[in-house]
Each structure stands twice: as C-alpha cells, then as structure tokens.
Amino acid sequence: MHDDVFAAFARACKVEEFALTEHLLRAIEVIARQQDDSEQLNAAYALLAQTVVRPRSDARKGKQ
C-alpha cells in the first residue's frame, strides 16, 4: 500500500496538486511510523522540496 500512496504523492507533486499532496504526505508519515522505516518518507520530503523550488510548470494552466 505504501508504494501506491507514494506513487499518488509523486503524481500529485508533478501536477502541482498541493492540497492533495499534503494529505498524501500525512499518509506517508503514518505508514513510515507504523513500519519504523523512513526511507520513502525521506524521499517524499525530497520530492516535495524539489517540486516547490522549481519554476511553476504549465501543468496547472487552464485549471480553475
């Protein structure tokens, strides 16, 4: 399940759906605590950091 949540998180980052990204990150945090494994959590934080510092993409153009 964690891989599915992470994949959805990565996709949400890619299309800059930050409200959804926030919820998925919280789910990743819960899973990481349950599994006592922060590898994917660290990857999620890194991906989010890369997403918010890169120039805005055209992914959201035309969306309202």
PDB file of N, CA, C, O and CB in Angstrom:
ATOM      1  N   MET A   1       0.825  -1.190   0.000  1.00  0.00           N
ATOM      2  CA  MET A   1       0.000   0.000   0.000  1.00  0.00           C
ATOM      3  C   MET A   1       0.868   1.251   0.000  1.00  0.00           C
ATOM      4  O   MET A   1       0.521   2.252  -0.626  1.00  0.00           O
ATOM      5  CB  MET A   1      -0.938  -0.001   1.203  1.00  0.00           C
ATOM      6  N   HIS A   2       1.999   1.194   0.704  1.00  0.00           N
ATOM      7  CA  HIS A   2       2.852   2.369   0.796  1.00  0.00           C
ATOM      8  C   HIS A   2       3.334   2.794  -0.587  1.00  0.00           C
ATOM      9  O   HIS A   2       3.396   3.990  -0.876  1.00  0.00           O
ATOM     10  CB  HIS A   2       4.046   2.093   1.716  1.00  0.00           C
ATOM     11  N   ASP A   3       3.672   1.846  -1.436  1.00  0.00           N
ATOM     12  CA  ASP A   3       4.125   2.182  -2.782  1.00  0.00           C
ATOM     13  C   ASP A   3       3.036   2.899  -3.575  1.00  0.00           C
ATOM     14  O   ASP A   3       3.324   3.820  -4.340  1.00  0.00           O
ATOM     15  CB  ASP A   3       4.565   0.922  -3.521  1.00  0.00           C
ATOM     16  N   ASP A   4       1.797   2.480  -3.394  1.00  0.00           N
ATOM     17  CA  ASP A   4       0.674   3.124  -4.088  1.00  0.00           C
ATOM     18  C   ASP A   4       0.488   4.557  -3.600  1.00  0.00           C
ATOM     19  O   ASP A   4       0.269   5.466  -4.401  1.00  0.00           O
ATOM     20  CB  ASP A   4      -0.624   2.321  -3.878  1.00  0.00           C
ATOM     21  N   VAL A   5       0.573   4.754  -2.303  1.00  0.00           N
ATOM     22  CA  VAL A   5       0.418   6.095  -1.731  1.00  0.00           C
ATOM     23  C   VAL A   5       1.555   6.987  -2.218  1.00  0.00           C
ATOM     24  O   VAL A   5       1.334   8.141  -2.586  1.00  0.00           O
ATOM     25  CB  VAL A   5       0.394   6.040  -0.173  1.00  0.00           C
ATOM     26  N   PHE A   6       2.778   6.444  -2.220  1.00  0.00           N
ATOM     27  CA  PHE A   6       3.919   7.233  -2.682  1.00  0.00           C
ATOM     28  C   PHE A   6       3.769   7.592  -4.155  1.00  0.00           C
ATOM     29  O   PHE A   6       4.080   8.715  -4.550  1.00  0.00           O
ATOM     30  CB  PHE A   6       5.229   6.467  -2.456  1.00  0.00           C
ATOM     31  N   ALA A   7       3.303   6.664  -4.962  1.00  0.00           N
ATOM     32  CA  ALA A   7       3.106   6.940  -6.390  1.00  0.00           C
ATOM     33  C   ALA A   7       2.067   8.041  -6.589  1.00  0.00           C
ATOM     34  O   ALA A   7       2.242   8.920  -7.433  1.00  0.00           O
ATOM     35  CB  ALA A   7       2.671   5.659  -7.135  1.00  0.00           C
ATOM     36  N   ALA A   8       0.998   7.993  -5.819  1.00  0.00           N
ATOM     37  CA  ALA A   8      -0.022   9.048  -5.908  1.00  0.00           C
ATOM     38  C   ALA A   8       0.556  10.386  -5.453  1.00  0.00           C
ATOM     39  O   ALA A   8       0.261  11.427  -6.041  1.00  0.00           O
ATOM     40  CB  ALA A   8      -1.262   8.684  -5.053  1.00  0.00           C
ATOM     41  N   PHE A   9       1.379  10.357  -4.406  1.00  0.00           N
ATOM     42  CA  PHE A   9       2.038  11.567  -3.916  1.00  0.00           C
ATOM     43  C   PHE A   9       2.938  12.156  -5.000  1.00  0.00           C
ATOM     44  O   PHE A   9       2.896  13.360  -5.251  1.00  0.00           O
ATOM     45  CB  PHE A   9       2.858  11.263  -2.643  1.00  0.00           C
ATOM     46  N   ALA A  10       3.740  11.328  -5.636  1.00  0.00           N
ATOM     47  CA  ALA A  10       4.643  11.795  -6.685  1.00  0.00           C
ATOM     48  C   ALA A  10       3.859  12.401  -7.846  1.00  0.00           C
ATOM     49  O   ALA A  10       4.255  13.425  -8.402  1.00  0.00           O
ATOM     50  CB  ALA A  10       5.525  10.643  -7.185  1.00  0.00           C
ATOM     51  N   ARG A  11       2.764  11.775  -8.203  1.00  0.00           N
ATOM     52  CA  ARG A  11       1.930  12.309  -9.289  1.00  0.00           C
ATOM     53  C   ARG A  11       1.304  13.637  -8.892  1.00  0.00           C
ATOM     54  O   ARG A  11       1.246  14.562  -9.703  1.00  0.00           O
ATOM     55  CB  ARG A  11       0.829  11.305  -9.670  1.00  0.00           C
ATOM     56  N   ALA A  12       0.839  13.739  -7.659  1.00  0.00           N
ATOM     57  CA  ALA A  12       0.254  14.995  -7.180  1.00  0.00           C
ATOM     58  C   ALA A  12       1.294  16.113  -7.181  1.00  0.00           C
ATOM     59  O   ALA A  12       0.981  17.258  -7.508  1.00  0.00           O
ATOM     60  CB  ALA A  12      -0.329  14.813  -5.765  1.00  0.00           C
ATOM     61  N   CYS A  13       2.523  15.780  -6.816  1.00  0.00           N
ATOM     62  CA  CYS A  13       3.607  16.776  -6.887  1.00  0.00           C
ATOM     63  C   CYS A  13       3.821  17.215  -8.328  1.00  0.00           C
ATOM     64  O   CYS A  13       3.951  18.406  -8.610  1.00  0.00           O
ATOM     65  CB  CYS A  13       4.925  16.201  -6.302  1.00  0.00           C
ATOM     66  N   LYS A  14       3.856  16.254  -9.228  1.00  0.00           N
ATOM     67  CA  LYS A  14       4.136  16.546 -10.637  1.00  0.00           C
ATOM     68  C   LYS A  14       3.111  17.504 -11.226  1.00  0.00           C
ATOM     69  O   LYS A  14       3.467  18.391 -12.002  1.00  0.00           O
ATOM     70  CB  LYS A  14       4.164  15.257 -11.449  1.00  0.00           C
ATOM     71  N   VAL A  15       1.850  17.334 -10.867  1.00  0.00           N
ATOM     72  CA  VAL A  15       0.797  18.190 -11.418  1.00  0.00           C
ATOM     73  C   VAL A  15       0.453  19.356 -10.489  1.00  0.00           C
ATOM     74  O   VAL A  15      -0.506  20.094 -10.716  1.00  0.00           O
ATOM     75  CB  VAL A  15      -0.452  17.367 -11.689  1.00  0.00           C
ATOM     76  N   GLU A  16       1.259  19.498  -9.445  1.00  0.00           N
ATOM     77  CA  GLU A  16       1.146  20.624  -8.506  1.00  0.00           C
ATOM     78  C   GLU A  16      -0.224  20.717  -7.831  1.00  0.00           C
ATOM     79  O   GLU A  16      -0.794  21.799  -7.693  1.00  0.00           O
ATOM     80  CB  GLU A  16       1.430  21.916  -9.229  1.00  0.00           C
ATOM     81  N   GLU A  17      -0.728  19.572  -7.419  1.00  0.00           N
ATOM     82  CA  GLU A  17      -1.976  19.492  -6.648  1.00  0.00           C
ATOM     83  C   GLU A  17      -1.597  19.488  -5.171  1.00  0.00           C
ATOM     84  O   GLU A  17      -1.623  18.441  -4.525  1.00  0.00           O
ATOM     85  CB  GLU A  17      -2.823  18.203  -7.029  1.00  0.00           C
ATOM     86  N   PHE A  18      -1.249  20.645  -4.640  1.00  0.00           N
ATOM     87  CA  PHE A  18      -0.649  20.710  -3.318  1.00  0.00           C
ATOM     88  C   PHE A  18      -1.607  20.389  -2.175  1.00  0.00           C
ATOM     89  O   PHE A  18      -1.163  19.908  -1.132  1.00  0.00           O
ATOM     90  CB  PHE A  18      -0.081  22.057  -3.110  1.00  0.00           C
ATOM     91  N   ALA A  19      -2.894  20.638  -2.333  1.00  0.00           N
ATOM     92  CA  ALA A  19      -3.840  20.250  -1.278  1.00  0.00           C
ATOM     93  C   ALA A  19      -3.860  18.727  -1.132  1.00  0.00           C
ATOM     94  O   ALA A  19      -3.869  18.206  -0.017  1.00  0.00           O
ATOM     95  CB  ALA A  19      -5.271  20.786  -1.593  1.00  0.00           C
ATOM     96  N   LEU A  20      -3.867  18.030  -2.243  1.00  0.00           N
ATOM     97  CA  LEU A  20      -3.832  16.562  -2.227  1.00  0.00           C
ATOM     98  C   LEU A  20      -2.475  16.065  -1.754  1.00  0.00           C
ATOM     99  O   LEU A  20      -2.389  15.095  -1.000  1.00  0.00           O
ATOM    100  CB  LEU A  20      -4.146  15.995  -3.625  1.00  0.00           C
ATOM    101  N   THR A  21      -1.418  16.729  -2.197  1.00  0.00           N
ATOM    102  CA  THR A  21      -0.068  16.356  -1.788  1.00  0.00           C
ATOM    103  C   THR A  21       0.070  16.368  -0.271  1.00  0.00           C
ATOM    104  O   THR A  21       0.690  15.478   0.310  1.00  0.00           O
ATOM    105  CB  THR A  21       0.957  17.298  -2.415  1.00  0.00           C
ATOM    106  N   GLU A  22      -0.506  17.372   0.359  1.00  0.00           N
ATOM    107  CA  GLU A  22      -0.419  17.477   1.817  1.00  0.00           C
ATOM    108  C   GLU A  22      -1.048  16.259   2.500  1.00  0.00           C
ATOM    109  O   GLU A  22      -0.467  15.703   3.432  1.00  0.00           O
ATOM    110  CB  GLU A  22      -1.107  18.764   2.300  1.00  0.00           C
ATOM    111  N   HIS A  23      -2.216  15.849   2.046  1.00  0.00           N
ATOM    112  CA  HIS A  23      -2.888  14.690   2.642  1.00  0.00           C
ATOM    113  C   HIS A  23      -2.106  13.396   2.407  1.00  0.00           C
ATOM    114  O   HIS A  23      -1.987  12.559   3.302  1.00  0.00           O
ATOM    115  CB  HIS A  23      -4.302  14.551   2.073  1.00  0.00           C
ATOM    116  N   LEU A  24      -1.582  13.247   1.205  1.00  0.00           N
ATOM    117  CA  LEU A  24      -0.815  12.043   0.897  1.00  0.00           C
ATOM    118  C   LEU A  24       0.485  11.993   1.698  1.00  0.00           C
ATOM    119  O   LEU A  24       0.913  10.918   2.119  1.00  0.00           O
ATOM    120  CB  LEU A  24      -0.511  11.977  -0.600  1.00  0.00           C
ATOM    121  N   LEU A  25       1.118  13.153   1.911  1.00  0.00           N
ATOM    122  CA  LEU A  25       2.326  13.187   2.727  1.00  0.00           C
ATOM    123  C   LEU A  25       2.019  12.751   4.157  1.00  0.00           C
ATOM    124  O   LEU A  25       2.805  12.033   4.775  1.00  0.00           O
ATOM    125  CB  LEU A  25       2.943  14.597   2.718  1.00  0.00           C
ATOM    126  N   ARG A  26       0.887  13.181   4.672  1.00  0.00           N
ATOM    127  CA  ARG A  26       0.499  12.742   6.026  1.00  0.00           C
ATOM    128  C   ARG A  26       0.308  11.232   6.074  1.00  0.00           C
ATOM    129  O   ARG A  26       0.680  10.588   7.055  1.00  0.00           O
ATOM    130  CB  ARG A  26      -0.798  13.448   6.476  1.00  0.00           C
ATOM    131  N   ALA A  27      -0.263  10.671   5.029  1.00  0.00           N
ATOM    132  CA  ALA A  27      -0.429   9.214   4.976  1.00  0.00           C
ATOM    133  C   ALA A  27       0.937   8.526   4.934  1.00  0.00           C
ATOM    134  O   ALA A  27       1.139   7.508   5.596  1.00  0.00           O
ATOM    135  CB  ALA A  27      -1.275   8.804   3.741  1.00  0.00           C
ATOM    136  N   ILE A  28       1.867   9.073   4.166  1.00  0.00           N
ATOM    137  CA  ILE A  28       3.216   8.510   4.099  1.00  0.00           C
ATOM    138  C   ILE A  28       3.889   8.588   5.465  1.00  0.00           C
ATOM    139  O   ILE A  28       4.597   7.661   5.858  1.00  0.00           O
ATOM    140  CB  ILE A  28       4.063   9.247   3.041  1.00  0.00           C
ATOM    141  N   GLU A  29       3.679   9.674   6.185  1.00  0.00           N
ATOM    142  CA  GLU A  29       4.244   9.805   7.533  1.00  0.00           C
ATOM    143  C   GLU A  29       3.698   8.736   8.474  1.00  0.00           C
ATOM    144  O   GLU A  29       4.449   8.145   9.250  1.00  0.00           O
ATOM    145  CB  GLU A  29       3.949  11.197   8.100  1.00  0.00           C
ATOM    146  N   VAL A  30       2.396   8.489   8.404  1.00  0.00           N
ATOM    147  CA  VAL A  30       1.778   7.464   9.258  1.00  0.00           C
ATOM    148  C   VAL A  30       2.339   6.083   8.921  1.00  0.00           C
ATOM    149  O   VAL A  30       2.703   5.321   9.817  1.00  0.00           O
ATOM    150  CB  VAL A  30       0.235   7.469   9.092  1.00  0.00           C
ATOM    151  N   ILE A  31       2.406   5.772   7.650  1.00  0.00           N
ATOM    152  CA  ILE A  31       2.923   4.468   7.232  1.00  0.00           C
ATOM    153  C   ILE A  31       4.371   4.305   7.681  1.00  0.00           C
ATOM    154  O   ILE A  31       4.758   3.235   8.149  1.00  0.00           O
ATOM    155  CB  ILE A  31       2.813   4.304   5.701  1.00  0.00           C
ATOM    156  N   ALA A  32       5.175   5.361   7.541  1.00  0.00           N
ATOM    157  CA  ALA A  32       6.580   5.292   7.949  1.00  0.00           C
ATOM    158  C   ALA A  32       6.703   4.999   9.445  1.00  0.00           C
ATOM    159  O   ALA A  32       7.553   4.211   9.861  1.00  0.00           O
ATOM    160  CB  ALA A  32       7.303   6.607   7.607  1.00  0.00           C
ATOM    161  N   ARG A  33       5.850   5.636  10.248  1.00  0.00           N
ATOM    162  CA  ARG A  33       5.883   5.363  11.696  1.00  0.00           C
ATOM    163  C   ARG A  33       5.461   3.923  11.982  1.00  0.00           C
ATOM    164  O   ARG A  33       6.073   3.249  12.811  1.00  0.00           O
ATOM    165  CB  ARG A  33       4.960   6.349  12.457  1.00  0.00           C
ATOM    166  N   GLN A  34       4.433   3.456  11.306  1.00  0.00           N
ATOM    167  CA  GLN A  34       3.954   2.091  11.530  1.00  0.00           C
ATOM    168  C   GLN A  34       5.005   1.058  11.145  1.00  0.00           C
ATOM    169  O   GLN A  34       5.147   0.035  11.814  1.00  0.00           O
ATOM    170  CB  GLN A  34       2.673   1.844  10.741  1.00  0.00           C
ATOM    171  N   GLN A  35       5.729   1.318  10.086  1.00  0.00           N
ATOM    172  CA  GLN A  35       6.729   0.369   9.599  1.00  0.00           C
ATOM    173  C   GLN A  35       8.115   0.631  10.179  1.00  0.00           C
ATOM    174  O   GLN A  35       9.055  -0.126   9.935  1.00  0.00           O
ATOM    175  CB  GLN A  35       6.795   0.419   8.089  1.00  0.00           C
ATOM    176  N   ASP A  36       8.233   1.706  10.946  1.00  0.00           N
ATOM    177  CA  ASP A  36       9.529   2.124  11.509  1.00  0.00           C
ATOM    178  C   ASP A  36      10.595   2.166  10.416  1.00  0.00           C
ATOM    179  O   ASP A  36      11.704   1.656  10.575  1.00  0.00           O
ATOM    180  CB  ASP A  36       9.970   1.164  12.648  1.00  0.00           C
ATOM    181  N   ASP A  37      10.218   2.793   9.303  1.00  0.00           N
ATOM    182  CA  ASP A  37      11.102   2.896   8.144  1.00  0.00           C
ATOM    183  C   ASP A  37      10.847   4.248   7.479  1.00  0.00           C
ATOM    184  O   ASP A  37       9.745   4.520   7.003  1.00  0.00           O
ATOM    185  CB  ASP A  37      10.869   1.710   7.133  1.00  0.00           C
ATOM    186  N   SER A  38      11.858   5.073   7.455  1.00  0.00           N
ATOM    187  CA  SER A  38      11.671   6.429   6.923  1.00  0.00           C
ATOM    188  C   SER A  38      12.263   6.632   5.532  1.00  0.00           C
ATOM    189  O   SER A  38      12.379   7.770   5.076  1.00  0.00           O
ATOM    190  CB  SER A  38      12.280   7.425   7.863  1.00  0.00           C
ATOM    191  N   GLU A  39      12.635   5.564   4.859  1.00  0.00           N
ATOM    192  CA  GLU A  39      13.266   5.703   3.539  1.00  0.00           C
ATOM    193  C   GLU A  39      12.348   6.416   2.537  1.00  0.00           C
ATOM    194  O   GLU A  39      12.755   7.394   1.909  1.00  0.00           O
ATOM    195  CB  GLU A  39      13.654   4.322   2.993  1.00  0.00           C
ATOM    196  N   GLN A  40      11.114   5.928   2.390  1.00  0.00           N
ATOM    197  CA  GLN A  40      10.203   6.577   1.444  1.00  0.00           C
ATOM    198  C   GLN A  40       9.738   7.931   1.969  1.00  0.00           C
ATOM    199  O   GLN A  40       9.447   8.828   1.178  1.00  0.00           O
ATOM    200  CB  GLN A  40       8.992   5.678   1.165  1.00  0.00           C
ATOM    201  N   LEU A  41       9.665   8.092   3.266  1.00  0.00           N
ATOM    202  CA  LEU A  41       9.301   9.391   3.833  1.00  0.00           C
ATOM    203  C   LEU A  41      10.358  10.423   3.477  1.00  0.00           C
ATOM    204  O   LEU A  41      10.027  11.536   3.067  1.00  0.00           O
ATOM    205  CB  LEU A  41       9.133   9.296   5.367  1.00  0.00           C
ATOM    206  N   ASN A  42      11.618  10.066   3.628  1.00  0.00           N
ATOM    207  CA  ASN A  42      12.696  10.978   3.248  1.00  0.00           C
ATOM    208  C   ASN A  42      12.636  11.297   1.760  1.00  0.00           C
ATOM    209  O   ASN A  42      12.863  12.439   1.359  1.00  0.00           O
ATOM    210  CB  ASN A  42      14.062  10.376   3.605  1.00  0.00           C
ATOM    211  N   ALA A  43      12.333  10.301   0.945  1.00  0.00           N
ATOM    212  CA  ALA A  43      12.210  10.518  -0.496  1.00  0.00           C
ATOM    213  C   ALA A  43      11.036  11.449  -0.801  1.00  0.00           C
ATOM    214  O   ALA A  43      11.116  12.279  -1.707  1.00  0.00           O
ATOM    215  CB  ALA A  43      12.031   9.175  -1.232  1.00  0.00           C
ATOM    216  N   ALA A  44       9.951  11.309  -0.046  1.00  0.00           N
ATOM    217  CA  ALA A  44       8.785  12.173  -0.247  1.00  0.00           C
ATOM    218  C   ALA A  44       9.121  13.625   0.100  1.00  0.00           C
ATOM    219  O   ALA A  44       8.758  14.542  -0.637  1.00  0.00           O
ATOM    220  CB  ALA A  44       7.597  11.683   0.605  1.00  0.00           C
ATOM    221  N   TYR A  45       9.807  13.829   1.212  1.00  0.00           N
ATOM    222  CA  TYR A  45      10.214  15.186   1.585  1.00  0.00           C
ATOM    223  C   TYR A  45      11.129  15.789   0.520  1.00  0.00           C
ATOM    224  O   TYR A  45      10.982  16.959   0.168  1.00  0.00           O
ATOM    225  CB  TYR A  45      10.925  15.180   2.954  1.00  0.00           C
ATOM    226  N   ALA A  46      12.062  15.004   0.009  1.00  0.00           N
ATOM    227  CA  ALA A  46      12.976  15.495  -1.023  1.00  0.00           C
ATOM    228  C   ALA A  46      12.218  15.846  -2.302  1.00  0.00           C
ATOM    229  O   ALA A  46      12.480  16.875  -2.925  1.00  0.00           O
ATOM    230  CB  ALA A  46      14.060  14.447  -1.323  1.00  0.00           C
ATOM    231  N   LEU A  47      11.285  14.992  -2.684  1.00  0.00           N
ATOM    232  CA  LEU A  47      10.490  15.253  -3.883  1.00  0.00           C
ATOM    233  C   LEU A  47       9.661  16.520  -3.720  1.00  0.00           C
ATOM    234  O   LEU A  47       9.579  17.336  -4.638  1.00  0.00           O
ATOM    235  CB  LEU A  47       9.577  14.061  -4.191  1.00  0.00           C
ATOM    236  N   LEU A  48       9.054  16.681  -2.567  1.00  0.00           N
ATOM    237  CA  LEU A  48       8.261  17.886  -2.315  1.00  0.00           C
ATOM    238  C   LEU A  48       9.141  19.130  -2.362  1.00  0.00           C
ATOM    239  O   LEU A  48       8.746  20.147  -2.932  1.00  0.00           O
ATOM    240  CB  LEU A  48       7.550  17.790  -0.954  1.00  0.00           C
ATOM    241  N   ALA A  49      10.313  19.059  -1.776  1.00  0.00           N
ATOM    242  CA  ALA A  49      11.233  20.203  -1.791  1.00  0.00           C
ATOM    243  C   ALA A  49      11.611  20.558  -3.229  1.00  0.00           C
ATOM    244  O   ALA A  49      11.647  21.736  -3.584  1.00  0.00           O
ATOM    245  CB  ALA A  49      12.508  19.893  -0.960  1.00  0.00           C
ATOM    246  N   GLN A  50      11.889  19.560  -4.051  1.00  0.00           N
ATOM    247  CA  GLN A  50      12.225  19.809  -5.450  1.00  0.00           C
ATOM    248  C   GLN A  50      11.045  20.435  -6.188  1.00  0.00           C
ATOM    249  O   GLN A  50      11.221  21.293  -7.053  1.00  0.00           O
ATOM    250  CB  GLN A  50      12.650  18.505  -6.140  1.00  0.00           C
ATOM    251  N   THR A  51       9.846  19.995  -5.833  1.00  0.00           N
ATOM    252  CA  THR A  51       8.646  20.477  -6.508  1.00  0.00           C
ATOM    253  C   THR A  51       8.391  21.946  -6.209  1.00  0.00           C
ATOM    254  O   THR A  51       8.041  22.711  -7.107  1.00  0.00           O
ATOM    255  CB  THR A  51       7.441  19.647  -6.099  1.00  0.00           C
ATOM    256  N   VAL A  52       8.561  22.342  -4.969  1.00  0.00           N
ATOM    257  CA  VAL A  52       8.215  23.718  -4.601  1.00  0.00           C
ATOM    258  C   VAL A  52       9.299  24.719  -4.970  1.00  0.00           C
ATOM    259  O   VAL A  52       9.021  25.917  -5.019  1.00  0.00           O
ATOM    260  CB  VAL A  52       7.942  23.802  -3.121  1.00  0.00           C
ATOM    261  N   VAL A  53      10.522  24.273  -5.231  1.00  0.00           N
ATOM    262  CA  VAL A  53      11.574  25.211  -5.602  1.00  0.00           C
ATOM    263  C   VAL A  53      11.764  25.330  -7.115  1.00  0.00           C
ATOM    264  O   VAL A  53      12.430  26.255  -7.580  1.00  0.00           O
ATOM    265  CB  VAL A  53      12.869  24.794  -4.964  1.00  0.00           C
ATOM    266  N   ARG A  54      11.196  24.420  -7.878  1.00  0.00           N
ATOM    267  CA  ARG A  54      11.333  24.512  -9.334  1.00  0.00           C
ATOM    268  C   ARG A  54      10.352  25.568  -9.866  1.00  0.00           C
ATOM    269  O   ARG A  54       9.350  25.876  -9.220  1.00  0.00           O
ATOM    270  CB  ARG A  54      11.075  23.119 -10.010  1.00  0.00           C
ATOM    271  N   PRO A  55      10.646  26.108 -11.032  1.00  0.00           N
ATOM    272  CA  PRO A  55       9.720  27.079 -11.636  1.00  0.00           C
ATOM    273  C   PRO A  55       8.359  26.438 -11.872  1.00  0.00           C
ATOM    274  O   PRO A  55       8.268  25.246 -12.164  1.00  0.00           O
ATOM    275  CB  PRO A  55      10.289  27.625 -12.968  1.00  0.00           C
ATOM    276  N   ARG A  56       7.323  27.222 -11.744  1.00  0.00           N
ATOM    277  CA  ARG A  56       5.968  26.711 -11.967  1.00  0.00           C
ATOM    278  C   ARG A  56       5.861  26.133 -13.364  1.00  0.00           C
ATOM    279  O   ARG A  56       6.356  26.719 -14.328  1.00  0.00           O
ATOM    280  CB  ARG A  56       4.914  27.822 -11.762  1.00  0.00           C
ATOM    281  N   SER A  57       5.225  25.000 -13.470  1.00  0.00           N
ATOM    282  CA  SER A  57       5.072  24.349 -14.773  1.00  0.00           C
ATOM    283  C   SER A  57       3.766  24.783 -15.417  1.00  0.00           C
ATOM    284  O   SER A  57       2.979  25.534 -14.841  1.00  0.00           O
ATOM    285  CB  SER A  57       5.117  22.810 -14.631  1.00  0.00           C
ATOM    286  N   ASP A  58       3.567  24.296 -16.602  1.00  0.00           N
ATOM    287  CA  ASP A  58       2.305  24.552 -17.317  1.00  0.00           C
ATOM    288  C   ASP A  58       1.255  23.520 -16.956  1.00  0.00           C
ATOM    289  O   ASP A  58       0.165  23.527 -17.528  1.00  0.00           O
ATOM    290  CB  ASP A  58       2.533  24.553 -18.833  1.00  0.00           C
ATOM    291  N   ALA A  59       1.560  22.634 -16.021  1.00  0.00           N
ATOM    292  CA  ALA A  59       0.647  21.543 -15.669  1.00  0.00           C
ATOM    293  C   ALA A  59      -0.698  22.063 -15.171  1.00  0.00           C
ATOM    294  O   ALA A  59      -1.723  21.406 -15.350  1.00  0.00           O
ATOM    295  CB  ALA A  59       1.279  20.653 -14.606  1.00  0.00           C
ATOM    296  N   ARG A  60      -0.698  23.225 -14.554  1.00  0.00           N
ATOM    297  CA  ARG A  60      -1.933  23.741 -13.967  1.00  0.00           C
ATOM    298  C   ARG A  60      -2.598  24.786 -14.846  1.00  0.00           C
ATOM    299  O   ARG A  60      -3.686  25.252 -14.506  1.00  0.00           O
ATOM    300  CB  ARG A  60      -1.653  24.330 -12.607  1.00  0.00           C
ATOM    301  N   LYS A  61      -1.995  25.171 -15.955  1.00  0.00           N
ATOM    302  CA  LYS A  61      -2.605  26.158 -16.831  1.00  0.00           C
ATOM    303  C   LYS A  61      -3.938  25.635 -17.328  1.00  0.00           C
ATOM    304  O   LYS A  61      -4.075  24.471 -17.705  1.00  0.00           O
ATOM    305  CB  LYS A  61      -1.677  26.497 -18.013  1.00  0.00           C
ATOM    306  N   GLY A  62      -4.900  26.511 -17.319  1.00  0.00           N
ATOM    307  CA  GLY A  62      -6.215  26.137 -17.794  1.00  0.00           C
ATOM    308  C   GLY A  62      -7.074  25.510 -16.733  1.00  0.00           C
ATOM    309  O   GLY A  62      -8.274  25.338 -16.943  1.00  0.00           O
ATOM    310  N   LYS A  63      -6.496  25.156 -15.586  1.00  0.00           N
ATOM    311  CA  LYS A  63      -7.278  24.589 -14.478  1.00  0.00           C
ATOM    312  C   LYS A  63      -7.831  25.720 -13.633  1.00  0.00           C
ATOM    313  O   LYS A  63      -7.161  26.729 -13.415  1.00  0.00           O
ATOM    314  CB  LYS A  63      -6.414  23.626 -13.607  1.00  0.00           C
ATOM    315  N   GLN A  64      -9.027  25.551 -13.170  1.00  0.00           N
ATOM    316  CA  GLN A  64      -9.606  26.569 -12.301  1.00  0.00           C
ATOM    317  C   GLN A  64     -10.079  25.959 -11.025  1.00  0.00           C
ATOM    318  O   GLN A  64     -10.600  26.663 -10.160  1.00  0.00           O
ATOM    319  CB  GLN A  64     -10.746  27.286 -12.983  1.00  0.00           C
TER     320      GLN A  64
END
